[in-house]
Amino acid sequence: MTQVAAELRAVGYVVFDDWMAAGPEADDYWGKYEKERGHTFIDALKGYAAQHVFHFDKRHLEAADAVVLALPAGRSGHLELGWALGRGKRGYILLDREPERFDVMYAFADGVYTDLQSLMYDMGAQR
């Protein structure tokens, strides 16, 4: 993911990828911590830490002109792309490989790509 962000920055895009700083296991640690405190998932979502992170990420999604879902990605990334598309923002999917399971709903995206250069070309054409 950092390579995708670096290449987009190199051609002049402002890229928000700071969520990655917490690492790919951040939600696992958060979940374990909340369970140890006796909280359910629903309780934990209402907590200060979860709300802080949610609003931090949402603020950047609101400011974005376009969103790129770079695979592999989890449920959160897919929800973020869907939210952005629903708000009328441009949204793209960058595949990391041919999917094992096809999904027609990827057609909601403004484009699905197998290479970053094609994605960047099409994004530039739509600026």
C-alpha positions as CSV (number, residue, x, y, z in Angstrom):
1,M,0.0,0.0,0.0
2,T,2.8,2.4,0.7
3,Q,4.1,2.0,-2.8
4,V,0.7,2.9,-4.3
5,A,0.5,6.0,-2.1
6,A,4.1,7.0,-2.9
7,E,3.5,6.8,-6.7
8,L,0.3,8.8,-6.4
9,R,2.1,11.5,-4.4
10,A,4.9,11.5,-6.9
11,V,2.5,12.7,-9.7
12,G,0.8,15.3,-7.5
13,Y,-2.0,13.7,-5.6
14,V,-2.7,14.4,-2.0
15,V,-2.9,11.0,-0.4
16,F,-4.3,10.1,3.0
17,D,-3.0,6.7,4.1
18,D,-2.2,7.5,7.8
19,W,-4.6,4.8,9.0
20,M,-1.9,2.4,8.0
21,A,0.3,3.7,10.8
22,A,-1.6,1.7,13.4
23,G,-0.7,-1.5,11.6
24,P,-2.8,-4.3,10.1
25,E,-3.5,-5.8,13.6
26,A,-4.8,-2.6,15.2
27,D,-8.4,-3.7,15.2
28,D,-7.4,-7.1,16.6
29,Y,-5.7,-5.5,19.6
30,W,-8.5,-3.0,20.1
31,G,-11.0,-5.9,20.1
32,K,-9.0,-8.0,22.6
33,Y,-8.6,-4.9,24.8
34,E,-12.4,-4.2,24.8
35,K,-13.2,-7.9,25.4
36,E,-10.9,-7.9,28.4
37,R,-12.9,-4.9,29.7
38,G,-16.1,-6.9,29.3
39,H,-17.4,-4.9,26.4
40,T,-19.3,-6.3,23.5
41,F,-18.5,-5.2,19.9
42,I,-21.5,-2.8,20.0
43,D,-20.3,-1.3,23.3
44,A,-16.8,-0.9,22.0
45,L,-18.0,1.0,18.9
46,K,-19.6,3.6,21.2
47,G,-16.4,4.1,23.1
48,Y,-14.1,7.1,23.0
49,A,-11.2,5.4,21.2
50,A,-13.4,3.9,18.5
51,Q,-15.3,7.2,17.9
52,H,-12.1,9.1,17.8
53,V,-10.6,6.9,15.1
54,F,-13.9,6.7,13.2
55,H,-14.2,10.5,13.0
56,F,-10.6,10.9,12.2
57,D,-10.9,8.6,9.2
58,K,-14.4,10.0,8.2
59,R,-13.0,13.5,8.1
60,H,-10.5,12.5,5.5
61,L,-13.0,10.6,3.5
62,E,-15.2,13.7,3.5
63,A,-12.4,15.8,2.2
64,A,-11.4,13.4,-0.6
65,D,-12.2,14.0,-4.2
66,A,-11.6,10.3,-5.0
67,V,-11.1,7.1,-3.1
68,V,-8.9,4.2,-4.2
69,L,-9.5,0.7,-2.7
70,A,-6.1,-1.0,-3.0
71,L,-6.5,-4.7,-2.5
72,P,-6.0,-6.7,-0.4
73,A,-8.4,-4.8,1.8
74,G,-10.9,-5.7,4.5
75,R,-14.5,-4.9,5.3
76,S,-13.7,-1.4,6.5
77,G,-12.0,-0.5,3.2
78,H,-14.9,-1.8,1.2
79,L,-17.4,0.1,3.4
80,E,-15.3,3.3,3.0
81,L,-15.3,3.0,-0.8
82,G,-19.1,2.3,-0.8
83,W,-19.7,5.3,1.5
84,A,-17.6,7.6,-0.8
85,L,-19.3,6.3,-4.0
86,G,-22.7,6.9,-2.3
87,R,-21.6,10.5,-1.6
88,G,-20.9,11.0,-5.3
89,K,-17.1,10.8,-5.0
90,R,-15.1,9.0,-7.6
91,G,-14.0,5.6,-6.5
92,Y,-11.6,3.1,-7.9
93,I,-10.4,-0.5,-7.2
94,L,-6.8,-1.6,-7.7
95,L,-6.6,-5.4,-7.8
96,D,-3.5,-7.1,-6.4
97,R,-4.3,-10.2,-8.5
98,E,-7.1,-11.9,-10.4
99,P,-9.9,-12.5,-7.8
100,E,-10.6,-16.1,-6.9
101,R,-14.3,-15.1,-6.4
102,F,-15.8,-12.7,-8.9
103,D,-18.1,-10.0,-7.5
104,V,-20.4,-8.0,-9.8
105,M,-20.8,-5.2,-7.2
106,Y,-17.3,-4.0,-8.1
107,A,-19.0,-2.5,-11.1
108,F,-20.2,0.3,-8.7
109,A,-16.6,1.6,-8.9
110,D,-15.7,4.2,-11.5
111,G,-13.0,1.8,-12.6
112,V,-11.3,-1.5,-11.7
113,Y,-7.6,-1.9,-12.5
114,T,-4.9,-4.5,-12.4
115,D,-2.1,-2.0,-12.6
116,L,-1.4,1.3,-11.0
117,Q,-0.3,3.1,-14.2
118,S,-3.7,2.5,-15.8
119,L,-5.5,3.7,-12.7
120,M,-3.3,6.9,-12.5
121,Y,-3.9,7.6,-16.2
122,D,-7.7,7.4,-15.9
123,M,-7.7,9.4,-12.6
124,G,-5.6,12.1,-14.4
125,A,-8.0,12.2,-17.3
126,Q,-10.9,12.8,-14.8
127,R,-9.3,15.6,-12.8
